Amino acid sequence: MILDPSLLMTVLLIAVFGFIGLIFSPLIIELRKPKDKGPRKILRMPLEKRLRTSKTPTNTSPDETEATGDSKNLQEALNEAGVKSIRIGKDTVRIFGDFVFPPRSEVQDNVVIEGAVKIGDHCVFHQSVKAKGNAFVGNRVVIKGNLVSNGDVALLDEVVIGGSVHSDGSVTIGEKVFVSSSVVAIGDVKLYENSEVKNNILTRGAIRVLRPPKVDLPSSIDEIG
């Protein structure tokens, strides 16, 4: 039996293409596989967002309403504390002596303290804070301007600074702190690795980076007391 030449050619071409497809199919499958792009960055809310959204502290229960130091009653709070102050221009208040800002205060003005300052938790300062003495800043405080101190500076956890931190002493930065510009210090600078200084850290002393403490979770329900 004699095969038609055209039919024979067709069979041979099918056989050749089938053989080629069998040989190169693993390569084709590998090329079409989704590429592994390596470790992926875990998205989290940027700390800068707090600068844009922070007005008055949230999540305040009725029994947590404490004396505040906002722009309309800052003078009243100063008078109650027996602290002298004067207003300089339209947006700056100068306080004579040490002063403690109660938790959850909101201050619209620039503040210049002729002494040490302690800022309670959850306070919001819409401009800058300058202290002639040490500056202690509590948890989750937002300062939208600069923080300047002629002494030491201590920032607790989750503080947001919209400008720079300047200190003639040492600077201690807690966990999850964000500084939008630079940290400048005469003494040492100590900060946790999960905090962020967007620009530079300039110091005549040493820079020490700390790791957050490790929390050992119970391996079984029996370990929960």
C-alpha positions in Angstrom: 0.0 0.0 0.0 1.4 3.4 -1.0 0.7 6.3 1.2 -0.2 9.7 -0.2 2.9 11.9 0.0 1.0 14.8 1.4 -0.6 12.6 4.1 2.8 11.2 5.0 4.3 14.7 5.3 1.4 15.8 7.5 2.0 12.8 9.8 5.7 13.5 10.0 5.1 17.1 10.9 2.7 16.2 13.6 5.2 13.7 15.0 8.0 16.3 14.9 6.0 19.0 16.6 4.7 16.6 19.2 8.3 15.5 20.0 9.4 19.1 20.3 6.4 19.9 22.5 7.2 17.0 24.7 10.8 18.1 25.1 10.2 21.7 25.8 6.9 21.5 27.8 8.7 21.5 31.2 10.5 24.8 30.2 7.2 26.3 29.0 5.5 25.4 32.3 8.3 26.9 34.3 8.3 30.1 32.3 4.5 30.5 32.9 4.7 29.9 36.6 4.2 33.1 38.8 7.6 34.5 39.8 8.5 34.5 43.5 9.4 38.1 44.2 11.0 37.2 47.6 10.0 38.5 51.0 7.1 40.9 50.9 7.0 44.1 53.0 4.2 44.0 55.5 2.1 47.0 55.0 1.3 49.1 58.1 -0.3 52.4 58.7 2.5 55.0 58.3 3.2 57.0 61.4 3.1 60.2 59.3 -0.7 59.7 59.0 -1.1 60.6 62.7 0.4 64.0 61.9 -2.4 64.6 59.5 -5.3 63.1 61.5 -4.4 64.0 65.1 -6.6 66.7 66.4 -8.0 65.7 69.8 -7.1 62.3 71.4 -9.6 59.6 70.7 -10.9 56.6 72.7 -11.6 58.8 75.8 -14.0 57.2 78.2 -16.1 59.5 80.5 -14.0 58.7 83.6 -10.8 59.7 81.7 -11.8 63.3 81.0 -9.0 65.2 82.7 -8.0 68.9 82.8 -6.8 69.9 79.3 -4.5 72.7 78.2 -6.0 73.6 74.8 -5.5 77.1 73.4 -8.7 78.6 74.9 -7.9 77.6 78.5 -4.1 77.2 78.5 -3.8 80.4 80.4 -6.4 79.2 82.9 -4.4 76.0 83.5 -1.2 78.0 84.0 -2.9 80.2 86.5 -4.3 77.2 88.4 -0.8 75.7 88.6 0.5 79.0 89.9 2.9 79.4 86.9 3.6 82.8 85.4 3.5 83.2 81.6 3.3 85.8 78.9 2.1 85.7 75.3 4.6 86.6 72.6 2.9 87.6 69.4 -0.1 85.8 68.2 1.0 82.2 68.5 3.6 81.8 71.2 3.3 81.3 75.0 6.3 81.7 77.3 6.1 79.8 80.6 8.3 80.7 83.5 9.5 77.7 85.5 8.9 74.0 85.2 5.5 72.9 83.9 3.6 69.6 83.5 1.0 69.3 80.7 -1.8 67.0 81.9 -2.6 63.9 79.8 -4.8 64.5 76.7 -4.0 68.2 76.5 -4.3 70.0 73.1 -2.2 73.1 72.6 -2.5 75.3 69.5 0.4 77.7 70.3 4.2 77.4 70.2 5.3 76.8 73.8 8.6 78.1 75.3 9.2 76.8 78.9 11.9 78.5 81.0 12.5 75.3 82.8 11.8 71.5 82.5 8.7 70.2 80.8 6.8 67.0 81.3 4.1 66.1 78.7 1.4 63.6 79.7 0.2 60.8 77.5 -2.0 61.4 74.4 -1.2 65.2 74.2 -1.3 67.0 70.9 0.8 70.1 70.2 0.0 71.8 66.9 3.2 73.7 66.8 6.7 73.5 68.5 7.8 73.0 72.0 11.0 74.4 73.5 12.3 73.9 77.0 15.3 75.4 78.8 15.5 72.2 80.9 14.9 68.5 80.4 11.9 67.4 78.2 10.0 64.3 79.1 7.3 63.2 76.6 4.7 60.6 77.4 3.2 57.9 75.3 1.4 58.6 72.0 2.1 62.3 72.1 2.0 64.2 68.8 4.1 67.4 68.4 3.6 68.7 64.9 6.5 71.1 65.0 10.0 70.8 66.5 11.0 69.7 70.0 14.0 71.6 71.4 15.6 71.2 74.8 18.7 72.6 76.5 18.8 69.4 78.6 18.0 65.8 78.0 15.1 64.5 76.0 13.1 61.4 76.7 10.4 60.2 74.3 8.2 57.3 75.4 6.4 54.9 73.0 4.6 55.8 69.8 5.5 59.5 69.9 5.2 61.4 66.6 7.4 64.5 66.0 6.5 66.4 62.9 9.8 68.3 62.8 13.2 67.8 64.4 14.4 66.9 67.9 17.3 69.1 69.2 18.9 68.4 72.5 22.0 69.9 74.3 22.0 66.7 76.3 21.2 63.0 75.5 18.1 61.7 73.7 16.3 58.5 74.6 13.6 57.3 72.1 11.1 54.6 72.9 9.4 52.1 70.7 7.5 52.9 67.5 8.5 56.6 67.6 8.5 58.6 64.4 10.6 61.7 63.9 9.8 63.4 60.6 13.1 65.2 60.2 16.4 64.8 62.2 17.7 64.2 65.7 20.5 66.5 66.8 22.1 65.9 70.2 25.3 66.8 72.1 25.2 63.6 74.2 24.3 60.0 73.4 21.3 58.9 71.3 19.5 55.7 72.3 16.5 54.4 70.3 14.7 51.2 69.5 15.1 49.6 66.1 11.3 49.8 65.5 11.4 53.6 65.7 12.2 55.8 62.7 14.1 59.0 62.2 13.4 60.0 58.6 16.5 62.0 58.1 19.8 62.0 60.0 20.9 61.4 63.6 23.7 63.9 64.4 25.5 63.5 67.7 28.8 64.1 69.4 28.2 61.0 71.5 27.3 57.4 70.7 24.3 56.0 68.9 22.8 52.9 70.5 20.1 50.9 68.8 18.0 48.7 71.1 15.8 45.7 70.3 12.2 45.5 71.7 11.9 43.0 74.5 10.9 39.6 73.3 7.6 38.3 74.7 7.4 34.6 75.2 3.9 33.4 74.4 2.5 30.3 76.2 2.9 27.1 74.2 -0.3 25.5 75.5 -3.4 26.5 77.4 -2.0 24.7 80.5 0.7 27.4 80.8 -1.9 30.2 81.2 -2.4 30.7 84.9 
